[in-house]
Amino acid sequence: MSQFFTQVYDVVERIPRGKVVSYGQIAYMLGRPRAAREVGRAMRFCPEYLPWQRVVMADGSIAGGGFPEIREAMLKAEGVAFLPDGRVDMAACLWKGERE
């Protein structure tokens, strides 16, 4: 596992219940603002014990990769708000990192 993947997982581990973060936001937090795709690659191998469902696309869409219905159900169970079109309400649920 690369050091970058480990850093991604460290961020994912800290996302609070009921909050979400985008791939690009994780990249930005790690000082690599153009590495959203690399974050996505890391998430494909994310350990199951981490709250992987809390990482979504910047527009609130639940990213592909598998289990979108399960991810949506998990997020709803945590109290994450959704817009009528099925995307996460990023304005209400975005985690801004440790400053929050």
N, C-alpha and C positions, 0 to 999 in steps of 0.2 A: 504494500500500500504506500502511495506517495505521501510526502509531507503535506501537500496541498489537500489531498483527500482527508487526512487526519484533521487539518484545520477546518475544513468544511463540516466534518462531523462534530467538532467541538462547538461550532456555532449552532448547528441543528439541535444539539443536546440542550442548549440554553433557551430555545424558543418556548415561551410560556404557553400553557394550556389556554385555548381560546384565541390565540394569536397565530398569524401566518407571516411568512417572509418569502420574497421572490428569489429566484436563482441569481438574478443580477444584483440584488441587495446583498446577498451573501458574498458574492464576488467583491463588491464594493467594500464591505466590512473587512475583508481580508487584504485590502490594498491592491486588488487586481480587478478594477472595474470593467474590464473587457473580457473577463473569464467566465461569463454566465454559462456558456456551453460546457466548460470544464467542470463547473459546479454540477450541472446536469449529469455529466458522466460519472462524477463521484456519487451522486444520488442513486444511480443505477446499482451501485454496490453497497448502499447504505446498510449498516447492520440493523436487523429487525427491531432491536430494543430501543432504537432512537425514534423520535416522533417525526418520521419521514413524511407523514401526511400533511404536515404543517408547511411544507415547501411547495409553493404554487408559482404560476407564471405571473409576470408583472401586472397583467390586466385582471388577475383574479381567477383565470381559467385553471382548472385542475389539469396539470400536464399529462401528456400521454405516458406510456410506459407500462400501464397495467393497473387494474383494480380501481378505475375512476369512481365506480359506485361505492366501493368500500371506503375509499378516501373521503368522499363526500359525506357518507354516513358517519365516519369517525369525526370529521370536523364539526358536523352538526351536533353530534353528541357532546362536543367540547364547548358548544355555544357560539361557534363561528357563524356570523351572519352571511347570508347569501342574497344576491340580487335576483330579481325576477327572471333574468336570463340564465341563471345557473352558475354565475361566477361568484367567487368570494367577494364580499364587500370590503375591498382593500382599505377604504377610508375608515371603516369601523374596526378592522381587525389587524391592521399592519403592525408588526412588532418593529420598533425602531432601534433595537439593540439594547445594550446595557444602560443607555442614557434614559430609558423610559422609566 
